[in-house]
């Protein structure tokens, strides 16, 4: 686990760097901006940390860094995202993996099946095993080539069967690669009345998964994790279908969750007197 985020700065870091810093601020994660050429100087000095950067920046920093001394280097992991120059990111990725067969393909058109792997549940959390249909953004890419033999390689999120968020190792240190060049602007006004994470799934979800996993002790955390069961328009009887309200009440007391029941007044004549007294308590 880490306690500090290091953001690799290039000569022209652009909006990606600024937006990433704002996201880390939002989660309460302390961060420090470090020039690519200075990464080797902070490896043994900084506290346990995670390095964030574009694929070209991370590849350049590692090429300038001597072989990792595990007794000195204190990176917990790298988080790598593709830059706006897809070709430069592809070459950087090939350098990182020492695999010239890897490529970044354009996002396929139309709806694709997006799937979160069940194999890394500690990272994916409640999204492990999730599968749904959605479109990719123009800034998204898919990973192509013979990547299965990379050390520690695992596909975390795939789109249409192609990896879009993966894990592999570089000198024994975990590297998490997001193939999207889009970094969410959390200061942007939400125009549709609510934010739908499916619109930026391949960029937002990998980053949030990673931050929540790597900074469990330093980031903001809720005082408690709550759950609410929502039941839409049932008849208010002791038992309605598979719902036994007496049993539900006992389960709520045992596990500490709440229940929200939508009730249409049109059905008031069908409410039993027992149920009326039960829900009136």
Secondary structure in CASP SS format (residue, H / E / C, confidence):
PFRMAT SS
TARGET T0000
AUTHOR 0000-0000-0000
METHOD secondary structure of the structure
MODEL  1
X C 1.00
X C 1.00
X C 1.00
X E 1.00
X E 1.00
X E 1.00
X E 1.00
X E 1.00
X E 1.00
X C 1.00
X C 1.00
X C 1.00
X C 1.00
X H 1.00
X H 1.00
X H 1.00
X H 1.00
X H 1.00
X H 1.00
X H 1.00
X H 1.00
X H 1.00
X H 1.00
X H 1.00
X H 1.00
X H 1.00
X C 1.00
X C 1.00
X C 1.00
X C 1.00
X E 1.00
X E 1.00
X E 1.00
X E 1.00
X E 1.00
X H 1.00
X H 1.00
X H 1.00
X H 1.00
X H 1.00
X H 1.00
X H 1.00
X C 1.00
X C 1.00
X C 1.00
X C 1.00
X C 1.00
X C 1.00
X E 1.00
X E 1.00
X E 1.00
X E 1.00
X E 1.00
X E 1.00
X H 1.00
X H 1.00
X H 1.00
X H 1.00
X H 1.00
X H 1.00
X H 1.00
X H 1.00
X H 1.00
X H 1.00
X C 1.00
X C 1.00
X C 1.00
X C 1.00
X C 1.00
X C 1.00
X C 1.00
X C 1.00
X C 1.00
X C 1.00
X E 1.00
X E 1.00
X E 1.00
X E 1.00
X E 1.00
X E 1.00
X E 1.00
X C 1.00
X C 1.00
X C 1.00
X C 1.00
X H 1.00
X H 1.00
X H 1.00
X H 1.00
X H 1.00
X H 1.00
X H 1.00
X H 1.00
X H 1.00
X H 1.00
X H 1.00
X H 1.00
X C 1.00
X C 1.00
X C 1.00
X C 1.00
X C 1.00
X E 1.00
X E 1.00
X E 1.00
X E 1.00
X C 1.00
X C 1.00
X C 1.00
X C 1.00
X C 1.00
X E 1.00
X E 1.00
X E 1.00
X E 1.00
X E 1.00
X C 1.00
X C 1.00
X C 1.00
X C 1.00
X H 1.00
X H 1.00
X H 1.00
X H 1.00
X H 1.00
X H 1.00
X H 1.00
X C 1.00
X C 1.00
X C 1.00
X E 1.00
X E 1.00
X E 1.00
X E 1.00
X C 1.00
X C 1.00
X C 1.00
X C 1.00
X C 1.00
X C 1.00
X E 1.00
X E 1.00
X E 1.00
X E 1.00
X C 1.00
X C 1.00
X C 1.00
X C 1.00
X C 1.00
X C 1.00
X C 1.00
X C 1.00
X C 1.00
X E 1.00
X E 1.00
X E 1.00
X E 1.00
X E 1.00
X E 1.00
X C 1.00
X C 1.00
X E 1.00
X E 1.00
X E 1.00
X E 1.00
X E 1.00
X E 1.00
X E 1.00
X E 1.00
X E 1.00
X C 1.00
X C 1.00
X E 1.00
X E 1.00
X E 1.00
X E 1.00
X E 1.00
X E 1.00
X C 1.00
X C 1.00
X C 1.00
X C 1.00
X C 1.00
X C 1.00
X C 1.00
X C 1.00
X C 1.00
X C 1.00
X C 1.00
X C 1.00
X C 1.00
X C 1.00
X C 1.00
X C 1.00
X C 1.00
X C 1.00
X H 1.00
X H 1.00
X H 1.00
X H 1.00
X H 1.00
X H 1.00
X H 1.00
X H 1.00
X H 1.00
X H 1.00
X H 1.00
X H 1.00
X H 1.00
X H 1.00
X H 1.00
X H 1.00
X H 1.00
X H 1.00
X C 1.00
X C 1.00
X C 1.00
X C 1.00
X C 1.00
X C 1.00
X C 1.00
X C 1.00
X C 1.00
X C 1.00
X C 1.00
X C 1.00
X C 1.00
X E 1.00
X E 1.00
X E 1.00
X E 1.00
X E 1.00
X C 1.00
X C 1.00
X C 1.00
X C 1.00
X C 1.00
X C 1.00
X E 1.00
X E 1.00
X C 1.00
X C 1.00
X E 1.00
X E 1.00
X H 1.00
X H 1.00
X H 1.00
X H 1.00
X H 1.00
X H 1.00
X H 1.00
X H 1.00
X H 1.00
X H 1.00
X H 1.00
X C 1.00
X C 1.00
X E 1.00
X E 1.00
X E 1.00
X E 1.00
X E 1.00
X C 1.00
X C 1.00
X H 1.00
X H 1.00
X H 1.00
X H 1.00
X H 1.00
X H 1.00
X C 1.00
X C 1.00
X H 1.00
X H 1.00
X H 1.00
X H 1.00
X H 1.00
X H 1.00
X H 1.00
X H 1.00
X C 1.00
END
